[in-house]
Amino acid sequence: MNYSLIATITLNHEYVNGTCDWAEIIPSAETEKFLQQEQLIAKINGNTIFILGDPDAHKNATMEFFFCVRIKNQNVGTATLFNEHDDSKPPVYTLFGSGITADQKADLIADKIKYPFFKTKTCFGIDLKLLVSGNNQNFIVLLKSKSVYWRYRFPSSKLEPTETLEITEENGIDVQFHGSSDDDTYVFTSLNALPLRLNPEYQFHLKDKVSKKDLFGCLPNLDTRYLKSFQRADGSKDLAVEYFFNH
């Protein structure tokens, strides 16, 4: 049989920008059986699924594949923002190949599949409906990162009052912080939630508002290692990443 690629599914994640091996992927039992019956191969390499077969033998055939994915990197799992879904089962990302009709899109069988999901909340499914053509069809699943508030704490003994200080971003990105006093520290909290990234691109500086002198240059970028819950002024709870300067 003349094997060639008929479909490629690439998993990307905003948190790591697709740069690390964070996914463990297995096909469902139904998909395993279907692959054997149709003499197809599903090759999994890192965060990518390659489906191979004979495009001439299967041309114009409609196929469905289901894969289960576990996020094996704890930090990536913590940072993941899944789409809204039924919490009683993991989320499923449905992909449609070119040529799939509206009726076929409506005829989902995902609910009939017994998901062999891992016993963890950081998992999801990929349901691919494919009309085999002579060319490889490429699909990308992009997982989003949570956005949280960023906080920096400074010892009040080392700084002037908060009203004379500001945090700015060197590249001119419009990110504003609110300064307040909390016990013996000054706390600067971002006014807007910022996305979690393993390698954020922000370059924050704590400056004097008048002289523009850097008091703390290149504040550390924050990731899931600094994640914690905090209580807002109205009593509600939210997530933040927080860094304390203890010097």
C-alpha positions as CSV (number, residue, x, y, z in Angstrom):
1,M,0.0,0.0,0.0
2,N,1.2,3.5,-0.9
3,Y,1.1,5.3,2.4
4,S,1.1,9.1,2.5
5,L,-0.2,11.8,4.8
6,I,-4.0,12.4,4.6
7,A,-4.3,14.6,7.8
8,T,-2.1,16.4,10.3
9,I,-3.3,17.7,13.6
10,T,-0.9,20.1,15.5
11,L,-1.6,21.1,19.1
12,N,-0.4,24.5,20.1
13,H,-0.7,26.3,23.5
14,E,-0.4,30.0,24.2
15,Y,1.4,29.4,27.5
16,V,4.4,27.7,26.0
17,N,4.0,29.0,22.4
18,G,4.1,25.4,21.2
19,T,7.7,25.1,22.2
20,C,7.7,22.1,24.6
21,D,6.3,18.6,24.6
22,W,3.3,19.0,26.9
23,A,0.7,16.6,25.5
24,E,0.2,12.9,25.9
25,I,-2.1,11.7,23.1
26,I,-3.9,8.3,22.6
27,P,-6.6,7.3,20.1
28,S,-10.0,6.1,21.4
29,A,-10.7,2.3,21.2
30,E,-13.1,2.9,18.3
31,T,-10.5,4.9,16.5
32,E,-7.8,2.2,17.1
33,K,-10.2,-0.4,15.7
34,F,-11.1,1.8,12.7
35,L,-7.4,2.4,11.9
36,Q,-6.8,-1.4,11.8
37,Q,-9.8,-2.1,9.7
38,E,-9.0,0.6,7.1
39,Q,-5.3,-0.1,7.1
40,L,-4.5,3.5,8.3
41,I,-1.7,4.6,10.6
42,A,-1.9,7.3,13.3
43,K,1.6,8.4,14.2
44,I,2.0,10.6,17.2
45,N,5.1,12.7,17.6
46,G,5.2,15.1,20.5
47,N,2.2,17.5,20.1
48,T,1.4,16.4,16.6
49,I,-0.8,13.7,15.1
50,F,-0.1,12.3,11.6
51,I,-2.7,10.2,9.9
52,L,-1.4,8.1,7.0
53,G,-3.2,6.0,4.5
54,D,-3.6,5.3,0.8
55,P,-5.4,8.4,-0.5
56,D,-6.3,6.6,-3.7
57,A,-7.9,3.7,-1.9
58,H,-9.8,6.0,0.5
59,K,-10.5,8.9,-1.8
60,N,-13.8,10.7,-1.0
61,A,-14.4,8.5,2.0
62,T,-15.8,10.2,5.1
63,M,-13.9,9.2,8.3
64,E,-14.0,10.1,11.9
65,F,-11.2,9.9,14.4
66,F,-11.2,10.6,18.1
67,F,-8.1,11.3,20.2
68,C,-7.7,11.8,24.0
69,V,-5.1,14.3,25.2
70,R,-3.7,14.7,28.7
71,I,-1.7,17.8,29.5
72,K,1.2,16.2,31.3
73,N,3.0,19.4,32.2
74,Q,1.5,20.7,35.5
75,N,2.2,24.3,34.8
76,V,0.7,24.1,31.3
77,G,-2.4,22.4,32.8
78,T,-2.8,25.1,35.5
79,A,-2.5,27.9,32.8
80,T,-5.0,26.3,30.4
81,L,-8.3,28.1,29.8
82,F,-10.7,25.6,28.3
83,N,-13.7,26.7,26.2
84,E,-17.0,26.6,28.1
85,H,-18.2,23.0,28.4
86,D,-20.2,20.5,30.4
87,D,-18.1,20.0,33.6
88,S,-19.3,16.4,33.8
89,K,-16.9,15.4,31.0
90,P,-13.8,16.8,29.5
91,P,-14.1,19.4,26.6
92,V,-14.0,18.2,23.0
93,Y,-12.5,20.2,20.1
94,T,-14.3,19.2,16.9
95,L,-12.4,19.6,13.6
96,F,-14.0,19.4,10.2
97,G,-12.1,18.7,7.0
98,S,-12.8,20.4,3.7
99,G,-15.8,19.0,1.9
100,I,-17.7,18.0,5.1
101,T,-21.4,19.0,4.5
102,A,-23.6,20.8,7.0
103,D,-25.6,17.6,7.5
104,Q,-22.4,15.8,8.4
105,K,-21.4,18.5,10.8
106,A,-24.7,18.2,12.6
107,D,-24.4,14.4,12.8
108,L,-21.8,14.3,15.5
109,I,-21.2,11.0,17.2
110,A,-18.9,12.3,20.0
111,D,-21.5,11.6,22.6
112,K,-21.6,7.9,21.6
113,I,-17.9,7.4,22.1
114,K,-16.7,6.0,25.3
115,Y,-13.9,8.4,26.1
116,P,-10.8,6.6,27.5
117,F,-9.8,9.8,29.3
118,F,-7.1,9.9,31.9
119,K,-8.3,10.4,35.5
120,T,-7.4,14.1,35.6
121,K,-9.1,17.4,34.9
122,T,-6.3,18.5,32.6
123,C,-7.4,16.5,29.6
124,F,-9.6,17.0,26.5
125,G,-10.7,15.3,23.3
126,I,-10.1,15.9,19.6
127,D,-12.9,14.8,17.2
128,L,-11.9,14.9,13.6
129,K,-14.4,14.5,10.7
130,L,-12.5,14.0,7.5
131,L,-13.3,13.7,3.8
132,V,-10.2,12.1,2.3
133,S,-8.8,13.9,-0.7
134,G,-5.6,13.5,-2.5
135,N,-3.8,16.1,-0.3
136,N,-2.8,16.3,3.3
137,Q,-5.2,18.3,5.3
138,N,-3.7,20.4,8.1
139,F,-5.5,21.2,11.4
140,I,-4.4,23.3,14.3
141,V,-5.8,23.2,17.8
142,L,-4.9,26.2,19.8
143,L,-5.4,26.1,23.6
144,K,-5.8,29.5,25.3
145,S,-4.0,30.6,28.5
146,K,-5.9,32.0,31.5
147,S,-5.6,35.8,32.1
148,V,-5.0,36.9,35.7
149,Y,-4.0,40.0,37.5
150,W,-0.4,40.7,38.1
151,R,0.8,42.1,41.5
152,Y,4.1,43.3,42.7
153,R,4.8,43.9,46.4
154,F,7.6,46.3,47.7
155,P,8.7,47.0,51.2
156,S,7.3,50.4,52.2
157,S,10.6,51.2,54.0
158,K,12.4,51.2,50.7
159,L,10.1,53.4,48.7
160,E,8.4,56.8,48.7
161,P,4.5,56.9,48.9
162,T,2.6,55.0,46.2
163,E,1.2,58.2,44.7
164,T,4.7,59.2,43.6
165,L,5.4,55.9,41.9
166,E,4.3,54.1,38.8
167,I,4.9,50.9,36.8
168,T,5.5,51.4,33.1
169,E,6.2,49.0,30.3
170,E,9.4,49.7,28.3
171,N,7.9,48.8,24.9
172,G,5.0,51.2,25.3
173,I,2.3,48.5,25.8
174,D,-0.7,50.0,27.6
175,V,-0.7,48.1,30.9
176,Q,-1.6,50.2,33.9
177,F,-1.1,49.3,37.6
178,H,-2.9,50.6,40.7
179,G,-0.8,51.3,43.7
180,S,-2.0,50.9,47.3
181,S,-0.6,50.4,50.8
182,D,-1.0,47.0,52.5
183,D,0.5,46.7,56.0
184,D,4.2,47.4,55.6
185,T,4.2,47.0,51.8
186,Y,3.2,48.9,48.7
187,V,1.1,46.8,46.3
188,F,0.8,47.4,42.6
189,T,-1.9,45.5,40.9
190,S,-2.6,45.5,37.1
191,L,-5.9,47.1,36.3
192,N,-6.6,44.5,33.6
193,A,-6.0,40.8,33.6
194,L,-2.9,39.7,31.7
195,P,-2.3,36.4,30.0
196,L,-0.2,33.8,31.6
197,R,2.9,32.9,29.5
198,L,6.0,30.8,30.2
199,N,8.1,33.5,28.6
200,P,6.1,36.8,28.7
201,E,7.4,39.7,26.6
202,Y,6.6,42.5,29.2
203,Q,9.4,44.7,30.5
204,F,8.0,46.4,33.5
205,H,9.8,49.1,35.5
206,L,9.0,50.8,38.8
207,K,9.7,54.5,38.3
208,D,9.4,57.8,40.1
209,K,6.5,59.7,38.4
210,V,8.3,63.0,38.4
211,S,12.0,62.2,37.7
212,K,11.2,59.0,35.7
213,K,14.1,57.4,37.6
214,D,14.1,53.6,37.7
215,L,13.7,52.3,41.2
216,F,13.4,48.7,40.1
217,G,14.3,48.0,36.5
218,C,13.1,45.0,34.6
219,L,10.6,43.6,37.1
220,P,10.4,39.8,36.8
221,N,7.8,38.4,34.5
222,L,5.4,36.2,36.3
223,D,4.1,32.7,35.4
224,T,2.1,29.9,37.2
225,R,4.8,29.6,39.9
226,Y,3.5,32.8,41.4
227,L,-0.2,32.0,41.0
228,K,-2.4,32.6,44.1
229,S,-6.0,33.7,44.9
230,F,-6.7,37.0,46.5
231,Q,-9.7,39.0,47.7
232,R,-10.8,42.1,45.8
233,A,-12.2,45.2,47.5
234,D,-15.8,44.1,46.8
235,G,-15.2,40.8,48.6
236,S,-15.0,38.7,45.5
237,K,-12.1,36.4,44.9
238,D,-9.9,36.3,41.8
239,L,-6.6,34.9,40.6
240,A,-3.3,36.8,40.5
241,V,0.3,36.1,40.0
242,E,2.2,37.9,42.8
243,Y,5.9,38.7,43.4
244,F,7.3,40.1,46.7
245,F,10.5,42.1,46.8
246,N,11.9,41.2,50.2
247,H,15.0,43.4,49.9
